[in-house]
Amino acid sequence: MLDIKLNKKTVLTKIRQAHKISNFSLLPIPKLVAVSKKQEDYKIDEAIELGQTIFGENRVQEAQQRWERRLETHKDIELRLIGPLQTNKIKQALNLFDIIETIDREKLAKEIAKHFSSPSITKSFYIQVNTGSEPQKSGLIPSEVDDFINFCTNDLKLPINGLMCIPPQDEEPAIHFAFLKKIADRNNLTELSMGMSNDFEEAIKFGASSVRIGSLFFGAREL
């Protein structure tokens, strides 16, 4: 029997406990981003009824289909794009997501800057860092990040507020979370989107400001 209410309570308790014993306990408690990609409608609606307001989606078109109607009646929902963004989907993304977490290349940043304006729903952006320099994974390699942040903020005037990463599956995630925190600190970025269902407590130890939780929140996907 699926119990999203219990799942949410359990995850929030673990977030609070990990935060309390971390070196960042004086900072705000990390936000819970419920990863709603490919989840069934009844699960989404139940999560909203339980007061969940922050959701993460991987694809622009799928998110539009799922959220446009719901956003008309639930004005307090914050949507985040946590999957790759194609340049031909930028206009739709800027009119749907409050935060885009996956800027990872110059061409994409330039196109976003071209279409970004005050009426845009999107108000801030994170840069995705490929902390493990994995060839199959999206994100900037670490050696390029500092210059890219400078380019986005100073040349393109984009509001870059944070960084996001997905550690390699076969490596200790703590190393990558600590690495991302160092990059954020030296660039004066306060937001760190890191940690998923299997490693979010570890991410909180290293200063995560938000964690992306899918299966622990919604249960296994049924699609």
Secondary structure as GFF3:
##gff-version 3
##sequence-region A 1 223
A	DSSP	alpha_helix	4	20	.	.	.	ID=ss1
A	DSSP	beta_strand	31	35	.	.	.	ID=ss2
A	DSSP	alpha_helix	41	49	.	.	.	ID=ss3
A	DSSP	beta_strand	54	57	.	.	.	ID=ss4
A	DSSP	alpha_helix	60	73	.	.	.	ID=ss5
A	DSSP	beta_strand	78	81	.	.	.	ID=ss6
A	DSSP	three_ten_helix	87	89	.	.	.	ID=ss7
A	DSSP	alpha_helix	90	94	.	.	.	ID=ss8
A	DSSP	beta_strand	99	103	.	.	.	ID=ss9
A	DSSP	alpha_helix	106	115	.	.	.	ID=ss10
A	DSSP	beta_strand	124	128	.	.	.	ID=ss11
A	DSSP	alpha_helix	142	150	.	.	.	ID=ss12
A	DSSP	pi_helix	151	155	.	.	.	ID=ss13
A	DSSP	beta_strand	160	164	.	.	.	ID=ss14
A	DSSP	alpha_helix	173	186	.	.	.	ID=ss15
A	DSSP	beta_strand	191	193	.	.	.	ID=ss16
A	DSSP	alpha_helix	200	205	.	.	.	ID=ss17
A	DSSP	beta_strand	210	213	.	.	.	ID=ss18
A	DSSP	alpha_helix	215	218	.	.	.	ID=ss19
###
